[in-house]
Amino acid sequence: MGSKKPRGVKSAKAVKSAKAVTRKRKIGKGKKRAAERVGSIFGLGTGVAASASSGAGIGVDAGAKRKNAEIRRGNLALKSAGAADGGQEYQAMVSMHQRGFGFAMLVDPAEAAQFKKDIFLPPGSALGGAIHGDRVLVQVTKQSRDRAEGRVLAVLQRGITRLVGFYVAGKGRGLVVPEDDRLPYKIAVKRSRALGARDGDAVYVEIEKFRDEGNPEGRILEVLGDPTDARVQIEMAIRGFELPFRFADDLLVEAEDLNKVIRLSKQRQDLRDLPFVTIDGDDARDFDDAVAVESRPFGFRLYVAVADVSYYVKPGSRLDAEAYARGTSVYFPGRVLPMLPERLSNNLCSLMPGVARYTLTAIIDFDQKGQRRQAVFQRSLIKSRHRLTYGQVRAILEDREPELCRRYADVLADLGQLQRLATRLNQVRMSRGSIGFEIPEADIQLDEEGRVARICRSERNIAHKLIEECMLAANEAVAEFLEKNRAEVLYRIHEEPDPVKVAGFAEFAGCLGLKIPLSSGTSAWFGQVLQAVEGTPREYIVSNLLLRSMQQARYAPKNVGHFGLAATHYTHFTSPIRRYPDLLVHRVLTTLLGDKNKKRSKPEILAAGRSVDESAIWLSRRERVAVDAERNVNDRLAALHMSDRVGEEFAAVVSGVGSFGIFVELIEIMLSGAVALAEMVDDYYQVEEKSHRLVGRRTGKIYQVGDLVQVRLNEVDQRRRRLNFVLV
């Protein structure tokens, strides 16, 4: 989405003028900026993901201007040209953080593969005038074990030409105020190009003409509507993150033309007599995995059947290209942006009850203790018995709810067997050092009118854990099989954490008075830390801080294991309807299950023209965009809902401490907010950085991470999606 147009470079005079304006704006926003700059320890509590709709900057310096001119004349190589100091240069996209620093995401996947993480760009001169979304020439200036640091040599192309904002009506023309206040301009829009927008409407605007001085000119592409409407807030996030939300007509036609006839063939095993069930959330519409279990003399035989999406979505097809471009489905309260058209996701590939469906099935034998004995894989045909929800399964297994037990009497014993197996699988996993994170989240529910009906703590019950253990077992078994067969595929890897971060957390934990074992940085040590705080007010905070000290899981063609799961082999196999990496795994697995007597050529598994290295980087990035967008929407809807609750009091836990004040997390509804130091008027509080706490100079009163407090909602900043509290 969104055309990208180059923006002219400003004159030195314009840059000087713009910097002066920027200085004045910073002085005027001193109090607010302090809260934006300073986060809590490990960044916990900031609560706002950096929006993809931040905009163009104010220009670049004269050196960058000359470099751009040389690039346009062809005098400089854009990839790997040696700089004056011998450093290598790369083309990259800039991703900015609200605190002023940024990251350079290399454009060339092969070059990006040289680095563990995106290149860090410190605030100030290292940015070279670049802002979020710009295409730049970047040079690495420092290389550490964890992350490279660099500087921008030139801004090659301004990246943001479409953005979300608010329309301000005028007589002859209107202005669009960007939602992101990092943008130093407003967009002038003639009335004839405003699409009938009304004062205060949220709009999606395109900048058509930048100016060296004054506001750029543009046109409104869409009038999104009233920004106090929850559905409009979701649309704003979709446009801001440039998420694809429609399928092209020809692609829908391709999906409709797929053969809907389901037949048993000699390549598939008939598993329709097995008592498969799907277990998902109440609002789930696509069912891509089903489970069944059999009691055997040696223990258990588990069947994990997963929709055979690879049967329908072939490499080189339009469907495949679109699925790769999206990378993943994106889930918002009351809405989903699917990776595949509904014809596939909610129909042909969905394991609906009573309907025969093509699947790939992992058949795994476990002994009585939950240790895997063997695993085989089959192309199969199944027919799910029931579509169960997590709530129903919990009511059956824990409450023995009579009506549900009668309704599902044919699978009652099987659910009990699944529970027993899942318990043993969990014991095996935890005993080897798997980290048992249990971090609750805010569950946001919309009513039929699209309004936020309620926000509550998400429920995670025995049914969630049952399905989780089955899926983990299948993913591990598939990964081990693929590596044994030397398959070229994407693994789901999670590397060991940085020892410096682990040591930092251990020091912090000591300041809290937590009695934890000496830091070893192993997954078992992480588990012991969680056990030390289990059931205490600090459990949520410590879990989050531990999580933030770890590496991000990602996709990679080389298996290095999964630290968090303490697994030597791991991949994603169980969700091909909503994750493209799972689809790749299915294609490789299907090839390996082919006729052993036939000479196999290298399987075609990737989208046209893509390498496995490039796919790993792209799909990891698409996953991150989806996560950021989902968090952004949750923050938007939370702020919208809480705007009607100003003045109410809440129980909270201190989640972070800084020179600005404290961050708090509401215990019942899992929303984050802040208490500014200026609002803590009962004393003069000083920050003790080493012990991560605030101490009152007169009273000696202490506020530390993990403390329980009572707060009152004082203000909601909808635009910045922030909740501001005062202590009660």
ABEGO torsion letter per residue (X at the ends): XEBBBBBBBBBAAAAAAAAAAAAAAAAAAAAAAAAAABBBBGGBGAGBBBBAABBBBAEBBAAAAAAAAAAAAGABBABGBBBAAGBBBBBBBBBBBAAGBBBBBBABAAAAAABABBBBBBBEAAAGGBBBGBBBBBBBABBBAABBBBBBABBABBABABBBBBBBBBAABBBBBBABAABABBBBBBAAAAGGBBBGBBBBBBBABBBABEBBBBBBABBAEBAABAAAAAAAAAAAAGBBABBBAAAAAAAAABBABBBBBAABBBAAABBBBBBBBAABABBABBBBBBBBAAEBBBBBBBBBAAAABBBGBAAAAAAAAAGBBBBBBGBBBBABBAAAAABAABBBBGBBBBBBBBBBBBBAAGBBABBBBBBBBBBBABBBBAAAAAAAAAAGBAAAAAAAAAAAAAAAAAAAAAAAAAAAAAAAGBBBBBBBBBBBBBBAAGBBABBBBBBBBAAAAAAAAAAAAAAAAAAAAAAAAGBBBBBBBBBBBBAAAAAAAAAAAAAAGBBBBBBAGBAAAAAAAAAAABGBAAAAAAAAAAAAABBBBBBBABBAEBAAAGBABBBBAABAAABAAAAAAAAAAAAAABBAABBBBBBBABBBGBBAAAAAAAAAAAAAAAAAAAAAAAAAAAAAAAAAABGBBBBBBBABBBAAEBBBBBAAAGBBBBBBAAABAABBBBBBAAAGBBBBAAAGBBBBBGBBBBBBBABBBAAAGBBBBBBX
